[in-house]
Amino acid sequence: MEKTAQLLNVLHDFSENLLNTNYAKIDNLYSLTVLYCAEFLKCDRASFLRYNREEDFLYHGNTAQFTAAREIVSGVDATLKHITIPFTADFRHAVRDHGDLVVVSDPAQHYMLSPAIDDMLGIQAKHMLIIPLILNDEFVGVIEAVRGGAETDAFDAVDQIFFVTLINFIVTLLSGIRSSDWAIRDTLTGAFNVGYFKQACEHLINDQNRRRSQIVNNFCVAMIDVDDFKKVNDRYGHHAGDAVLLHCVNAITSCLRKDDILARYGGDEFSVIFRACPLSNVSIACERILSHMRNEKIIVDGNEIIQTMSIGVAEFSTHGTQRDDVMRHADIAMYQSKKRGKNCFTIYAPGMEVDASAPH
């Protein structure tokens, strides 16, 4: 009964803290979640493992863990930041496809987990709770709670109820807040997703076709690729890559007008719609974006990262009258920027061809 009462108090306290949380930064919610998990469950570590869809693995994002002095420290553990966790078929089936709570004793021997689980976790794990985080039918990662040491008690029924209740609370919260907005947003950066971007292009094309008799400025599309992004992940870890992507979004957004549209088009690629904007003005915006990136340092774990981007631009009507044509021509122009040495922008011109050997 005492532990049940404590559970109710913690959930109430968690709810109160959520009132002061900035939902625009979804990582704030993940940080708060793992912090409460670590504190209530008295586990050695609680983590949010983010899912990399392009390469089908998990990596450590937000973490809360107890030190030897039993003080909670949050952030990303330096011993974990380079670790990626591939899915085994059984792990994928249980955690991602079915959404079950997975209760594990002796993870190194468990059929769902890799024999190298202790190295992956960064501690000697004895007991684990794992549950997926699924937002609007999209698998975004898992929350794990870990206890280590031979004498460590297993997670009891109240622990499991707390864990499931807390995660379900978060899922309900995120699904309920601006649910239609979350459905069209990238969960990491908050930029629009590809589906919304393509719909917006179609809407603008249809609108301009209806207004052909009027003099209106065409819209432009920019394709933006983060230069040498893989090197950042390989050298500093995927959490550093996340920080770079968030920095890129902030830099791009700061140079856009409120009616322009920014989307995350792929892992390290963004796309922008400049509404009713002549190429001359788009050129100014692109130069501002590049200048912002050149002059702003990204600090991750004490490391200074100077990040650049390559941009390609195409204009509706001038460079194509169909959505896919405009986007393809902007992409070709972006490859030309890569070919020119990166850290620049290029406006599409007829005759440009994609050079598959262009450096990324």
C-alpha positions in Angstrom: 0.0 0.0 0.0 2.8 2.4 0.8 4.4 1.9 -2.6 1.1 2.3 -4.3 0.5 5.6 -2.5 4.0 6.7 -3.5 3.1 5.8 -7.1 0.0 8.0 -7.0 2.0 10.9 -5.5 4.8 10.6 -8.1 2.3 10.5 -11.0 0.6 13.6 -9.6 3.9 15.4 -9.2 4.8 14.4 -12.7 1.6 15.9 -14.0 2.3 19.1 -12.2 5.8 19.3 -13.7 4.3 18.8 -17.2 2.4 22.1 -16.8 5.8 23.9 -16.9 7.2 21.9 -19.8 7.8 23.4 -23.2 6.0 21.0 -25.5 7.6 22.6 -28.6 10.8 20.9 -27.5 9.7 17.3 -27.3 13.0 16.2 -25.8 12.0 18.1 -22.7 9.2 15.5 -22.2 11.6 12.6 -22.8 14.0 14.0 -20.3 11.3 14.5 -17.7 10.0 10.9 -18.3 13.4 9.2 -17.8 14.1 11.3 -14.8 10.9 10.2 -13.0 11.5 6.6 -14.1 15.0 6.6 -12.5 13.8 8.2 -9.3 10.7 6.1 -8.7 12.1 2.8 -9.9 15.4 3.3 -8.1 17.1 1.9 -11.2 20.7 2.4 -12.2 19.6 4.1 -15.4 16.5 5.0 -17.4 16.9 6.0 -21.0 15.1 7.1 -24.1 16.5 5.2 -27.0 15.7 7.0 -30.2 14.9 5.1 -33.4 16.9 5.8 -36.6 14.4 4.8 -39.3 16.9 5.1 -42.2 19.3 2.5 -40.7 17.0 0.6 -38.4 18.8 0.9 -35.1 18.3 2.5 -31.7 20.7 4.9 -30.0 20.8 6.7 -26.7 19.1 10.0 -26.4 18.0 11.3 -23.0 19.3 9.5 -20.0 18.9 9.7 -16.2 21.1 7.6 -13.9 22.2 7.2 -10.3 25.8 8.0 -9.5 27.8 6.0 -6.9 26.6 8.5 -4.3 23.0 7.8 -5.4 22.5 11.2 -7.0 20.6 11.4 -10.2 22.4 12.8 -13.2 20.6 13.5 -16.5 21.9 14.0 -20.0 23.7 11.7 -22.4 26.3 9.4 -20.8 29.6 9.8 -22.6 30.1 6.0 -22.5 26.9 5.5 -24.5 26.9 8.2 -27.1 28.7 6.1 -29.8 26.6 3.0 -29.2 24.0 1.9 -31.7 21.7 -1.0 -31.0 20.5 -3.0 -34.0 17.1 -4.7 -33.8 17.1 -8.5 -33.7 14.0 -10.0 -35.3 12.5 -11.0 -32.0 13.2 -7.7 -30.4 11.5 -5.9 -33.3 8.5 -8.2 -33.1 7.9 -7.7 -29.4 8.8 -4.1 -28.9 8.1 -2.3 -32.1 5.4 -4.3 -33.9 3.3 -5.3 -30.9 4.0 -2.5 -28.5 4.3 -4.9 -25.5 6.1 -4.2 -22.2 9.1 -6.4 -22.1 10.3 -7.5 -18.7 13.8 -9.0 -18.8 15.9 -10.8 -16.2 19.5 -11.5 -17.1 19.4 -9.6 -20.4 22.7 -11.2 -21.6 20.9 -14.5 -21.8 17.6 -13.3 -23.1 16.6 -14.5 -26.5 15.5 -11.1 -27.7 18.6 -9.2 -26.8 22.1 -9.3 -28.3 24.8 -11.2 -26.3 26.7 -7.9 -26.2 23.9 -6.2 -24.3 26.1 -5.3 -21.3 28.5 -3.3 -23.7 25.5 -1.7 -25.4 24.0 -0.6 -22.1 27.2 0.6 -20.6 26.5 -1.1 -17.3 26.1 -4.7 -16.1 22.4 -5.2 -16.5 20.5 -7.6 -14.3 16.9 -6.5 -14.8 15.3 -4.4 -17.5 11.9 -3.0 -18.4 11.5 -1.9 -22.0 8.4 -0.3 -23.6 8.0 1.3 -27.0 7.1 4.9 -27.6 4.6 5.1 -30.5 3.1 8.5 -31.5 0.3 8.6 -34.0 1.2 5.1 -35.2 4.8 6.0 -35.7 7.5 4.1 -33.7 9.9 6.7 -32.4 11.9 4.7 -29.9 11.8 2.9 -26.6 12.1 3.8 -22.9 14.2 1.4 -20.9 14.8 1.1 -17.1 17.8 -0.9 -16.0 19.0 -2.4 -12.7 22.4 -3.9 -12.4 24.3 -6.1 -9.9 23.8 -9.7 -8.8 21.9 -8.8 -5.6 19.6 -6.3 -7.3 15.8 -7.0 -6.9 13.7 -7.5 -9.9 11.1 -4.9 -10.9 7.9 -5.8 -9.1 4.3 -5.5 -10.2 4.0 -1.9 -8.9 7.2 -0.9 -10.7 5.7 -2.3 -13.9 2.4 -0.6 -13.4 4.2 2.7 -12.8 6.4 2.3 -15.9 3.4 1.5 -18.2 1.2 4.2 -16.7 3.9 6.9 -17.1 4.6 6.0 -20.7 0.9 5.8 -21.6 0.4 9.1 -20.0 3.1 10.6 -22.2 1.7 9.0 -25.3 -1.8 10.3 -24.5 -0.4 13.8 -23.8 1.6 14.0 -27.0 -1.3 12.5 -29.1 -3.8 14.9 -27.5 -1.8 18.2 -27.8 -2.2 19.6 -31.3 -2.7 16.0 -32.5 -3.2 17.2 -36.1 0.0 19.1 -35.8 2.0 16.2 -34.5 0.8 14.1 -37.5 2.5 16.5 -39.9 5.7 17.2 -37.9 9.1 15.5 -37.7 9.3 14.2 -34.1 13.0 15.2 -33.7 13.2 18.7 -35.1 9.6 19.9 -35.1 9.9 20.8 -38.8 7.1 19.7 -41.1 7.4 16.2 -42.5 7.7 15.1 -46.2 4.0 14.4 -46.6 2.9 17.8 -45.5 5.6 19.4 -47.7 4.4 17.7 -50.8 0.8 18.6 -50.1 1.8 22.2 -49.6 3.5 22.2 -53.0 0.4 20.7 -54.7 -1.8 23.3 -53.0 0.4 26.2 -54.2 0.5 24.8 -57.7 -3.3 24.5 -57.9 -3.6 28.0 -56.4 -1.3 29.5 -59.0 -3.0 27.7 -61.8 -6.3 29.2 -60.7 -4.8 32.7 -60.7 -3.0 32.5 -64.1 -4.7 35.7 -65.2 -3.2 37.6 -62.3 0.3 38.7 -61.9 1.7 36.8 -58.9 5.2 35.9 -57.8 6.0 32.2 -58.3 7.0 30.1 -55.3 10.5 28.6 -55.0 11.7 25.3 -53.6 15.1 24.8 -51.9 16.6 21.4 -51.1 19.2 21.6 -48.3 21.7 18.9 -47.4 23.8 19.0 -44.3 27.5 18.6 -45.4 29.5 15.6 -44.1 26.8 14.7 -41.6 27.9 11.1 -41.3 31.3 12.3 -40.1 29.5 14.1 -37.2 27.7 10.9 -36.2 30.8 8.8 -36.5 33.1 11.1 -34.6 30.8 12.5 -31.8 27.8 10.1 -31.7 24.3 10.3 -32.9 23.2 12.6 -30.1 25.6 15.1 -31.5 24.0 14.5 -34.9 20.6 15.3 -33.3 22.0 18.6 -31.9 23.4 19.5 -35.4 20.0 18.9 -37.0 18.2 21.0 -34.4 20.8 23.8 -34.9 20.2 23.6 -38.7 16.4 24.0 -38.2 16.9 27.0 -36.0 19.3 28.6 -38.5 17.0 28.0 -41.4 13.9 29.1 -39.5 15.6 32.4 -38.5 16.0 33.3 -42.1 12.5 32.5 -43.3 9.3 34.5 -43.3 6.4 33.2 -41.3 4.5 31.9 -44.4 7.5 29.9 -45.7 7.5 26.2 -45.0 10.4 24.2 -43.7 10.3 20.4 -43.7 12.7 17.6 -42.8 12.9 15.7 -46.1 15.2 12.9 -45.0 17.9 12.0 -42.5 20.1 15.0 -43.1 18.1 16.8 -45.8 15.7 19.6 -45.5 13.4 21.3 -47.9 11.9 24.8 -48.0 9.0 26.4 -49.8 9.5 30.2 -50.3 5.9 31.4 -50.9 5.4 34.2 -53.5 9.1 35.0 -53.5 11.3 36.0 -56.5 14.6 34.2 -57.0 16.5 37.4 -56.1 15.0 37.3 -52.6 15.5 33.6 -52.2 19.2 34.1 -53.0 19.4 36.6 -50.2 17.7 34.1 -47.8 20.0 31.3 -48.8 23.1 33.4 -48.2 21.8 34.4 -44.8 21.3 30.7 -43.9 24.8 29.8 -45.0 26.3 32.7 -43.1 24.4 31.8 -40.0 25.7 28.3 -40.1 29.3 29.4 -40.8 29.4 31.8 -37.9 27.6 29.8 -35.2 29.4 27.1 -33.3 27.6 24.1 -32.1 28.9 22.9 -28.7 28.3 19.2 -27.9 30.1 17.6 -24.9 32.6 20.4 -25.0 33.3 19.9 -28.7 33.0 22.8 -31.1 31.3 21.8 -34.4 31.2 24.2 -37.3 28.6 22.8 -39.7 27.8 23.9 -43.2 25.1 23.1 -45.7 24.6 22.8 -49.5 21.5 24.3 -51.1 19.8 24.0 -54.4 16.9 26.2 -55.6 14.3 25.8 -58.3 11.4 28.1 -59.2 7.9 26.9 -60.0 6.9 27.7 -63.6 10.4 28.7 -64.7 12.0 25.4 -63.8 8.9 23.1 -63.9 5.2 23.1 -63.7 4.8 19.9 -61.8 5.7 19.4 -58.2 8.1 16.5 -58.8 9.9 18.4 -61.6 10.5 21.4 -59.4 11.7 19.3 -56.5 13.9 17.2 -58.8 15.5 20.3 -60.3 16.1 21.8 -56.8 17.8 18.5 -55.9 20.0 18.7 -59.0 21.0 22.2 -58.1 21.9 21.0 -54.6 24.2 18.4 -56.1 25.9 21.1 -58.1 26.5 22.9 -54.8 28.2 19.8 -53.5 30.3 19.5 -56.7 31.4 23.2 -56.3 32.8 22.4 -52.9 29.8 22.5 -50.5 28.9 25.4 -48.2 27.1 27.3 -51.0 23.8 27.6 -52.9 23.0 27.0 -56.6 20.0 28.0 -58.6 18.9 25.4 -61.2 19.6 26.1 -64.8 18.6 23.9 -67.8 21.4 21.5 -68.7 22.4 20.7 -65.2 22.7 17.0 -64.6 22.9 14.9 -61.4 26.5 13.9 -60.7 26.2 10.7 -58.6 29.8 11.1 -57.6 29.2 14.5 -56.0 30.6 14.4 -52.4 28.2 14.4 -49.4 
